Amino acid sequence: MGTRDRLRGSHDLDIESIVWLERFLKSRSGTLLMTSHDRAFPRRLSNCVLEPGGESGTEAQPHLYLGSCVEYVERTGHEAPGVHV
């Protein structure tokens, strides 16, 4: 198995493996930088969101929102600059 195969993401995991991974990540302290095509996965794990470029996407400083991804979307009305839900 090559490196690319090992880094493919949660869409290749069965439900039991995803549940194990979420429990493991929740039990850890520290910062986790996450990118995922699966919107539900970071929503279940996040407790803050760092938005580079601020809400407009062009600001010099990033914004740190304390709260889950769901709270972030409710507060800002979008998941990423220019992407409105």
Secondary structure, DSSP 8 states (H G I E B T S, - for coil): --HHHHTS-GGGS-HHHHHHHHHHHHH--S------S-THHHHHH-SEEEETTTTTT--SS-EEEES-HHHHHHHHSEEETTEE-
